[in-house]
Amino acid sequence: MSFWGKTVYGLNIVFSVGMLLACIAPYTKSANLSFLSLPVPVLVISNFLFLLYWLMVKPKRLWLSFIVLVVGYFSLGSFVQFNTGESYDDNALKVMSFNIQGFEGFPRNYDRPIVPEIADFIQKENPDILCFQEFGYWGLRNEVFQNYPYSFTNYEVGSEEKGVLMAIYSKYPIINKGDIEFPNSLNGASFVDVLYKKDTLRAYNLHLESLKVRPRSLKRERSDRLLGRLRNSFAKQQEQADLIREHMKGVSFRKIVCADMNNTQYSYAYQELKQDMEDSFVEKGYGYGRTINFWKFPLRIDFILTDPGIDVLDHKNYSESLSDHEPIMATLQITSDK
């Protein structure tokens, strides 16, 4: 084999091993392997390109990437969906999740009247249950949010001062509510029990540990400090997912989870929270499902999960420049059998 061929095959092995380790990452609490939850699409595309290259140059060498891609598909699923939504009437339940970055706009512009823009968007889409992460105090005074008859806003989520403000708004009666503190974190979770027709539904609003990575600071920060901080964030996300899953065990009725996980569907946190729940994007989403652009790299880190007995009729991703995150909304139907 030529030097070029050996080099290409060596790179092929590196990307294939990376892909196989990424397949293990969601099922282990290794903070080191968690790094591979972020570049899975890159690993998939790279192995696909290697497969095409060997198909044209030396077909017997394509099997490495082929096997890795098959293993990846069955263990991780596809990061692209081509579903179509079902027709539904006004009786369906529309649930939206949106991290609005404290109404700071995107890119950050404190002179931009972002609160009215977000309020107009909410009024147009008209969700029945609305879960905000990083809500911020400005929204409390807006009449669109005040017009929701039921709400739960928490000023002190997080065990340290100035925790992230979480907010849940509902058109249906809230008969119970509470929050869940994450140890040694500014992030946290809240929940409400909603009386929806003849059913009681538990809606969780989650904001898992932030990675605390800003593209502008990457060039100035030492790599060992960056990696250490990311490793710590991944470990906290795993602990927080375990905490929420344990909290869910005490709930006898059906649950809906709206979450900014600050990690992808290939992470331990996602797998631990999802388990037998349905991911609305996987069920009825279309395309890549991006919810945030990090350094121009699209990631899906915001999710709506539903228990068995809640059918997903539709899922929408929005391309709105209202926050660093983009809102998502699922249209749901409660089935008669739990």
Buried (B, 14 or more C-beta within 10 A) or exposed (E): EEEEEEEBBEEBEEBBEBBBBBBEBBEBBBBEBBBBBBBBBEBBEBBBEBBEBBEEEEEEBBEBBBEBBEBBEEBBEEBEBEBEBEEBEEEBBBBBBBBBBBBBBBEEEEEBEBBEBBBEBBEEBEBBBBBBBBBBEBBBEBEBBEEBEBBBBBEBBBBEEEBBBBBBBBBBEBEEBEBBBBEEBBBBBBBBBBBBEEBBBBBBBBBBBBBEBEEEEEEEEEEEEBEEBBBBBBBBBBBBBBBBBEBBEEBEEBBBBBBBBBBBBBBBBBBBBBEEBBBBBBBBBBEBBBBBBBEEEBBBBBBBBBBEBBBBBBBBBBEBEBBBBBBBBBBBBBEEEE
